[in-house]
Amino acid sequence: MASTDQLTSRVDASGKPHKRAELYGPANIPWVYWVLGFILLLMPVVASNFVLFQIFGWAFILGMVALSLMFLGGYGGMVSLVQMSVAGLAAYMVAVFGHSGVVQISLGWPWWLTVPVALAIATLFGTITGALAVRTAGIYTIMITLAIATAFFYFVRQNYGVFNGFNGFNQVLPPQLFGVDWRQPVPIYYLTLFFATLAYFVVIYVARTPFGLALQGVRDNPRRMAALGFNVTAHRIAAYAFASFIAAVAGVLLVWLNAQISPGTVAVGPAIDILVIAVIGGIRHPIGPFIGALIFVVLRTFALDVLVLVGIPGERFQLLVGLAFLAIVFWSPDGILGLWPRFRDRMRAASSLTAERDRRL
């Protein structure tokens, strides 16, 4: 394995290489993040239980699943449509090994044993999928992960011995730790907020480690990285394992929030929705998936009423999501977060042209 010094070093004005500046610590966090964090912490004071539970709870969870896709696509150059299947498998394993309303199948293990087993199985599934997918590229990677997601959907829908077929599992409730019912709106809001924030900062940290920098090098030029001595396949599989763990944690939170899991959760539609969420927010930025998830959840929640008011069937809410997706991709391929840099660049270009014209006059 080659040294990562050439990836973690920079060259100063004198031409001498030096280590990159340390980017961690509270002093290096932008003030916007502090303001956003303060607002999110105080959100239960001003928001209703419906908003906390149905809007932010779902946005944080779907944002985590999309974040796992963003890590693969943004830093590894690999678009995976199996992330929702990984989250769904973790949710199913919580129901199978833990407690649920289907007592004939659920084993009734304690949560502190059920959750690690569920995370391990889902992460292993995602890693094996990655081992198969990394040997392809481009559209073929998308197709093989879509095929695996589709096969998983039909498998869980037709398997009644373990996954309870079409009905799935209900009454899958989170444990009541410290005397708190974690499925109540305020506790589940803070629980999902905590893990979403943790996943966000972990992704940022990993992206700046030697592994993350090497993964970005593999994304940009895999042949050169292989010539330098890096194991390209191993880095890609490790990226899938890391992303699968994030998706698995989101899956555990999902089944606790929803109190049920069924094949519809891991269907092809939700798998595509995760890609749409990541692209809408910005697939190159870790905060993008959460912005995209918030937009998606708001549209999914309120678009039905808007469509009914204009005489369109409410189930056509995906039409609005699709139109928003097309508009954002057309105007900003880098998602919502790419709109401001494009606007800023245009304003600077217009200012430069104006200044040049004034000088000529």
DOKOL-370218 format. One record per residue (C-alpha): residue in three letters; z negated, x negated, y negated. Coordinates in steps of 0.02 Angstrom, whole numbers, plus 50000, padded with zeros to 5 digits. Each point is the difference from the previous one (the first is absolute). Layout:
! residues N
alaZXY ...
This chain:
! residues 361
met500005000050000 ala500504993249832 ser498754997649862 thr499895013849871 asp499694987949856 gln501795001949943 leu499725018849988 thr498324999449912 ser500404986549872 arg500865000649832 val500714986749883 asp499244997449829 ala500864994449839 ser499904981650048 gly500875003250165 lys498444997050105 pro499585012950133 his498345008949986 lys499145013950094 arg500305017549938 ala498655007449890 glu498675010450082 leu500435018349977 tyr498455008250067 gly498405005549917 pro499495013849878 ala500554989949849 asn501794999950061 ile500135018850030 pro501035008549863 trp499055011849886 val501115014550053 tyr499274998650175 trp498225001249932 val500455015649901 leu500865007950150 gly498534995950112 phe498785007549875 ile501045016049991 leu500115001550189 leu498134997450021 leu499645014049876 met501365011650065 pro498795011450097 val499145003949835 val501545008349926 ala501105004650149 ser499795015050113 asn499654998850185 phe501795005350035 val500704985549899 leu498804987450078 phe500355005850178 gln501815005950004 ile500764988949866 phe499074983549990 gly499394999750180 trp501755002050068 ala500754988549868 phe498834985850047 ile500345001950186 leu501885001849987 gly499984985949874 met499164988750128 val501335004050130 ala501364996849871 leu499104984049949 ser500204993550178 leu501865003649985 met500034991849829 phe499224984150072 leu501354999050133 gly501435004549884 gly499444991849838 tyr499324983750070 gly500874998950167 gly501685008349969 met499745011650149 val500125018949982 ser499005008850136 leu500005018750031 val498654999050131 gln498504998549883 met499595018550005 ser500074999250190 val498734985949998 ala498865010249887 gly500255015250110 leu499584990350158 ala498374994149921 ala499605018049954 tyr500385005850177 met498904986450074 val498545005449890 ala500205017650071 val500224994150179 phe498564987650008 gly498865009049878 his499555018249975 ser501175014749970 gly500195018450037 val500984995750158 val498504995250106 gln501064999250158 ile500874984349937 ser498874991849870 leu498814987450077 gly498625001949871 trp499724981549963 pro498944995649847 trp500974996749840 trp499514981649991 leu500904997350165 thr501405012649976 val500644993349834 pro500204981750051 val500885005150162 ala501165011649903 leu500404986449874 ala500324987350137 ile501185011350099 ala500985005349846 thr500144982149936 leu500594994350171 phe501315013750002 gly500634994849828 thr500014981650050 ile501025003450157 thr501205010449896 gly500144985549880 ala500354987850142 leu501485010950047 ala500605003249822 val499934982349928 arg501424994350111 thr501155011549902 ala500405000949815 gly500535012249867 ile500555017250058 tyr499634995550181 thr498154997349960 ile499935017049918 met500875008250148 ile498904992250134 thr498395004649909 leu500685017649971 ala500425001350185 ile498244994750048 ala499245012449876 thr501095013950070 ala499574995750179 phe498154999849958 phe500135017249920 tyr500825007850153 phe498804991150116 val498435006649917 arg500765017549987 gln500405000850185 asn498454991050067 tyr498555011850034 gly498904988750105 val499544988149857 phe500745006749837 asn499825018750037 gly501835003049967 phe500575011649861 asn498235005649955 gly499264982949969 phe498154998849956 asn498915009349878 gln498204998649938 val500134981049989 leu498614997149874 pro499354983949923 pro498244994350045 gln498575005149887 leu499364983049948 phe498504998049884 gly499805018950002 val501685002649912 asp501355012150058 trp501504988749970 arg501255014250011 gln499355008249842 pro501164997649850 val498984987249903 pro499484989050149 ile501754999950076 tyr500724995849827 tyr498904984749982 leu500294995150182 thr501895000449984 leu499924991849828 phe498964985750069 phe501184996250144 ala501565002249893 thr499304987749871 leu499494987950137 ala501725000850081 tyr500834997149831 phe499014984349959 val500144993450178 val501895001449991 ile500024990949832 tyr498884986450072 val501034997850159 ala501614999249899 arg499304984749908 thr499364990950153 pro501064986850088 phe500475013250129 gly500575012249866 leu501004986949908 ala500804994450162 leu500435018250040 gln500855001749832 gly500954984150036 val500555007450167 arg500575015549906 asp501064989949878 asn500724986850116 pro499485000750183 arg501184985950053 arg499284988049873 met498215004650050 ala500434997150182 ala500754983149955 leu498374995749911 gly499065003250162 phe499355017649973 asn500035012250145 val500985014249920 thr499745012350143 ala498124996950009 his499805002949813 arg500955016350009 ile499005006350149 ala498374995149915 ala500585010049847 tyr500275015150111 ala498254997850074 phe499204999249828 ala500995014949934 ser499615009950158 phe498144997349976 ile500115007249824 ala500975014950065 ala498745002350141 val498545000649877 ala500965013249902 gly500255009650162 val498135000750033 leu499715006549823 leu501425012450021 val499265008450154 trp498295000649918 leu500735007849842 asn501105012550091 ala498775003050144 gln501495001450116 ile501514990650065 ser501585007250075 pro501784994150039 gly500595006449832 thr499024986049916 val501044986750089 ala501685008949993 val501564992049930 gly499785008949833 pro498314992149959 ala500684983150054 ile501405001649872 asp498775006549871 ile499054983450007 leu501604990649957 val500355012149857 ile498234997749934 ala500154981150002 val501705000149915 ile499505012749866 gly498484989949949 gly500794982950017 ile500184990950165 arg499754982949918 his498295003849927 pro498385003650097 ile499505013549875 gly501695008650018 pro499625009050165 phe498485008449924 ile500995005749848 gly501365006650114 ala498715008550112 leu499205008749851 ile501695006449940 phe500465005650176 val498365009350029 val500095008649831 leu501785005750035 arg499545005550176 thr498505009849936 phe500705008549846 ala501895000150025 leu499885015050115 asp499335011049860 val501304993549877 leu501435003350120 val499385017550038 leu499945003849813 val501854995649983 gly500485009850155 ile500174985550123 pro499075000550167 gly498404989849990 glu500384989850156 arg501414991749903 phe498764988949908 gln500814985050083 leu501495003849889 leu498994994949847 val499364984550090 gly501794995450045 leu500625002649822 ala498574989649931 phe500404986450128 leu501854999749953 ala499624999849814 ile498764985650014 val501134989750114 phe501475003049882 trp499084995249841 ser498824987150073 pro500254992650174 asp498274992549984 gly499175017149988 ile498895007149865 leu499274982949962 gly501734993449964 leu500355012549862 trp498924991449869 pro500754982450023 arg501755007549990 phe499565009549842 arg499164984649926 asp501514989150037 arg501165012649920 met498925000949844 arg499974981149988 ala501884999250020 ala500245013349867 ser498824990749883 ser500944983850028 leu501675008249963 thr499295008049843 ala499294983449940 glu501644991250035 arg500985013149905 asp498804998849852 arg500224981149994 arg501885001849996 leu499905012349858 
